[in-house]
């Protein structure tokens, strides 16, 4: 059975949990993120099956390799419901060819018009089954920090789910008007929304502090509940994001644009490093990806890290026209560090980040990251220019986050297909 451990567990015999337990807990007790001990492979035979499947079938197959304690028939049932025509009109994750070898992977056809729906329509179902599988009788109180899209997608996904309560915290001046309206008008008897003074990092640090507060955990226990997360720190949120990269590759094969084994590039606009890390995990499973283009706005802490090996959040925070990427603490980078340098050095880096706001990896680690990742960022003016040029040349309208990615994709384009993650409807921003 697949086992998961914390990225910060330095014990000789680390505590391990099943996928259901990892999804239920969200964050490990030591503050680390759960990561599987081994990575399953998607074989050539699996690809032969995947290309003939619809999206729910592809999702069930890929997820089953990580969630092997879940019943496969129930997993498919949940995927079929989560990715139904009613929730994703026209189907989830369609591909749109722009020009040459540049493709837009549209991840925003769900109920909240953002890519977070791709995970947060299935995640509540995975959690509900996890509660049953682990014999959990307490109320699961989901705590969510959001830079805009996760909040609404989580509220919609967990609305009136039995045994669950959800509280979302967002920066009052750090989300778009539509994002704010979507959150504060959310229906459901178990949903709660709170604006905070500050930015997304302040919200995220506050949520993590609650998870680490033993007294808060004790009081929650006394009141018949426990805390969990719907952010991408939760494995149940990250795993479904792996699926659409496999699906995109299958769609390229079905279109005759590539054959099995051909490499592609993947370009993702990211602040918290979750969406691009999901693509990296797809490669670890056998997806033929040559390199990952990590696209940022002027809050370019990830670009600097990839180029220098120094992660430093002690810098000016910029409020941009791509607000979902206005982030200086990229939580999922911790998982990548664990895979490359192990738990002891990763725990040390996270301790330094908390205490000083800065850490530096070794030259060897930096070289390994740079061998697969390219860091690139776009200013607001470059973002606007990309939106205009894309519409003028292709009659294709994109949002600000997709524009950041397309700017980076075109700047680093070569002679192989590049799949660019289009993360939100243009009308959201």
C-alpha positions, 0 to 999 in steps of 0.5 A: 500500500502506498505510504506518505511521510512528512517532508520534515520528518528526520527520524530514522523510522519516520511516521508514515500514513495512508493516502486517506490519512494524508488527505484527512490530516492535510498538514503533517503534525510537524508542519511538513507536507505529505509526500509519497515514499515511491512514485508509481509509473504510467506505462506505455500500455497505460498510455494506450488505454488513456488515449481512448478514455474520457477525462473522468476515466483518465482521472480515476486511472492516474489517481488510483496509482496514488490512492491505492487504499481507495476502491477503484469503482468508487474512485471512478464514480467520484471522478464521473460526478466531479467532472460531469458535463453539468460542472464542466460544460463542454468538458474539463481541460480542453486544448487550444492550439495558438500557433506553431507549437504553443498550446493553451490548456484551458483549466477554467471551464468549471463552476468558478472559472478557475483551474482550482475547480479541477482539484476542488470538485473532486477533493471534497469527495476524496475527503468524505471517503477518507473520513469514512475509511479512517473511522473519523467521527469528528467534524473536519474544519477546513482552513483555507488561505487564498489569493482569490481562486482557491477560496471560491473553488473550495467554498463551492466544492465543500458547500453543505458536504456532511461532516465538514465545515470550511473557513476561508481567509483572503487579503481584503485588498489582494483579490479581484472584485469578482473573486471577492464577490464570488466568496462573500456571496457563497451559499451553504450552511457550513461555509465561512469567509473572512477578509484579513489586513495584509497579503496572501502570505499573511493569510497562509502564515496565519493558517499554518500557525493554527495548524501548529498550535497544539492548544488550538488542536486541543480545544478543537478536539474538546469541541468534536472537531479537527483542522484540515486544509484544502490548499495545495499543501494537502495531497488530496488537492495536489494529486488531481492536478497531475491528471490534466497534464497526462490528459493534455499529452493524450489529446496531443497524441489524438490530434496527431501532433505528437507520438508517444515518447515525444517530449513537450515543455510545460509552462505554468503561471505560479505563485505557490508552486503547486500547479507546476509541481503537479506537472513535475510529479507527472514527469516522475510518473513517466510523462515525457516532459523536457523542462518546466517553465516557471512563470511569475509576475514581478513578485519573482521570488521563484525566478530568482531562486531558480537562477541563484539557488537563494530563496529570499522573501525579504523583498518588496511585495507588489500588488499586480494585475495577476493577483493570484500570483502575488505570493512570496512564500511558495509552499509546495517548493518544500516538496521539490526540495525534499525530493532533491536534497532529502528531509534533513536539509529541507527541514533546515531550509524551512526553519531558516525561512521561518526565522530569517525569511531566507535560505540557500541551497547547495550548488549541486541542488541548484544545478539539478533544479536548473536542469529542469526548471526555467524561471521567467517573469513578466511585468504588468506592462508585458502582461497587458501587451501579451493579452493584446497581441494574443487577441490581435494575432489569434482572436483569442482572449486570455486572462492576466495569469495566462498572459504571464505564462504565454509571455514566458512560453514564447520567450523560451520557445524552441522547436517542441510543443509547449503546453501552457496552463491557462488558469482562469477565464479572461472575464474573472480579471 
